Amino acid sequence: MRDVAVIGVGMNRWGELWKKSLRAIWTEAALEAVDDAGVDHVDAMYVGCMSSGLFVGQEHLGALLADQLSMGPIPGTRVESACASGGLAFRQAWMDVASGLHDIVLATGVEKMTDVDGGAATDALATAADQEYESYHGVTFPGLYGMMAHAHMHEHGTTRRQLSAVAVKNHRHGTLNPLAQFPMEVTAEQVEESVLVADPLRILDCSPITDGAAAVVLVPLEQASSLTKHPPVRIAASAHATDSLALHDRDDLAWLGSTERAASEAYAQAGITPENLSFCEVHDCFTIAEIMVIEALGIAPRGCGGSGAESGVTALGGKVPVNPSGGLKSKGHPVGATGIAQVREAVLQLRGQAGDRQVRDARWGLTQNMGGTGASTVVHIFERP
Amino acid sequence: MRDVAVIGVGMNRWGELWKKSLRAIWTEAALEAVDDAGVDHVDAMYVGCMSSGLFVGQEHLGALLADQLSMGPIPGTRVESACASGGLAFRQAWMDVASGLHDIVLATGVEKMTDVDGGAATDALATAADQEYESYHGVTFPGLYGMMAHAHMHEHGTTRRQLSAVAVKNHRHGTLNPLAQFPMEVTAEQVEESVLVADPLRILDCSPITDGAAAVVLVPLEQASSLTKHPPVRIAASAHATDSLALHDRDDLAWLGSTERAASEAYAQAGITPENLSFCEVHDCFTIAEIMVIEALGIAPRGCGGSGAESGVTALGGKVPVNPSGGLKSKGHPVGATGIAQVREAVLQLRGQAGDRQVRDARWGLTQNMGGTGASTVVHIFERP
């Protein structure tokens, strides 16, 4: 398999984009990535999207968006893995280039979530859980993560204040990201006094409903420097693992097995350990998720993720900054786009182009994108040239 | 890239499977394919599915179905391209094995369409068309193909009787397929007297709404004979092309550009011409579709596809049997599963295991799977060992 690099990134300002349709949002990000790469064509395109059927009544996005790109009748493939759709679309694009099939491949993600009301959006998101054993009976995603949070607090003594610390940190990071949906600081008290959604999770523990897209361009590493003016960022590892969809089938509600397995495989591929990481972009769909993810990634010992944000270890300036972009919590979470936006952040950090949120001397970056309550996880590791 | 072979196939009896859920249907086909291959594990799994969100309220099928397989937390990836979802899932599985990433990969397709009423099924299928410019305004899929049929009749003199001949032929083939949904003969008169759906298309011009699944196992060609007792079938070509999603953006309503492009690329990869084909499995979602597809594949000259079924050229025993399985028309059309079932038929034919519908001395087989009104097409060519 060939070594693969990312040479272009694009993303639009995320939020409630009522004046723009899914195709318009996607095209902005896609063309920005192509422009940033400096290429005049792409050979194939992938798009991660969770549920455009339920959100906007449109499936068949591969063909629709390949046509919007206006670069010929190229293969356009949609990949879906709930909130990990973007990360998995990136992985398929990596496989495409690594295999030798195509040289210039566009990996994208998009979700248009605010054309339906909040109840319908919650119902659409519930299709990431087990329909027969979970969502049919009325449980929502905040409900499922609320149970995981209770299990983590019970087993490991994780505190309400530690959950809040994740929101406080990520919103602080988000103030440094001009494309974030909610780039404002919040205090622990504000988080804890915000409206209760599913005990113990409050509205400021939850990532928002967002419209947005992101795109990146992949090429063979050995062709990268002849194609682009930017330093190419090498994809050092790609790993994908699954777990049971329904929480009741897992041994431990407070542990993310798919993230542990994907991360372990990714570290082996890249030949590094968590100690080597300069930063991570992880799937903080709820504050408890970031706490559990950093444990499964080996950044914090099992059961000790709660102290990550509280102690400052995972803040910008700390030992391993987690979610310098603001994460899903502040940047927003258009579910299909999130995994690609994580890659964009990793590339900007490793190029040294992350502006006010730049991690100093960043060399190794990791992205972790997760579907549902962790039934699927995609992990990628990137290296500075 | 490595040469890849198919060594196992599985499919359940298709129809209105009200007593079985999506996961149960899928698991039957998946385990049959694994059993047929004779392997004791798979390294990764792909599933093609168009719209499980709208049909059964369940996205995130990759994780769900990988877990159902009970072969460990393997990568499970859902691919969607409307009615070409199965063909595209097969192509991603081929890419996975060809790249060297995994050795034993399961490619599957599934759709559970009859849990909703007919109107909701028609609405779900309409998400394969352009939501903003076509389906929003009320056009249905029979309506779109009705327009294509009128254009073809106007431009090329295709007759009502020629449309009927496709249905008559495919239902005759279907009587030889024990897994077909509607394995009964129909006459041209019955087709022409059946209820009008969208002029000129009548109900017997349309493929049915179906529950079903299919699965195949892919391995590197050089490992195939050590893994299985069956003669391995080589994948000689894989091609994927797109077109504009909305009909109004095309130069000619009566021509399938994406199929022409994918076929042309596939013939070049395999080093053959249409003259070499022993049989084809093509996307006859409506009778007019088969007529247009055999033109775009080069089996009939442009504008002359209408005479294919009428003259007997495309029947079993004819020069190039088209849809020996009964096609979508008689076998059924669970949209995400169709592309995989086509591959199963090609493999059985090339193994010489197709029973009463066996094409004599079959050496080269082609599958053509199409999304929407042809906005995406996936073509594969297979060779007998």
Interface residues (C-beta under 8 A of the other chain):
Chain A: M1 S21 R23 M50 S51 S52 G53 L54 V56 G57 Q58 E59 H60 L61 G62 A63 L64 A66 D67 P73 I74 P75 G76 T77 R78 V79 E80 S81 A82 L88 Q92 M95 D96 A98 S99 G100 L101 D123 A124 A126 T127 A128 A129 D130 Q131 E132 S135 Y136 H240 A241 T242 D243 S244 L245 D249 G257 S258 R261 G371 G372 A375 S376
Chain B: M1 S21 R23 M50 S51 S52 G53 L54 V56 G57 Q58 E59 H60 L61 G62 A63 L64 A66 D67 P73 I74 P75 G76 T77 R78 V79 E80 S81 A82 L88 Q92 M95 D96 A98 S99 G100 L101 D123 A124 A126 T127 A128 A129 D130 Q131 E132 S135 Y136 H240 A241 T242 D243 S244 L245 D249 G257 S258 R261 G371 G372 A375 S376
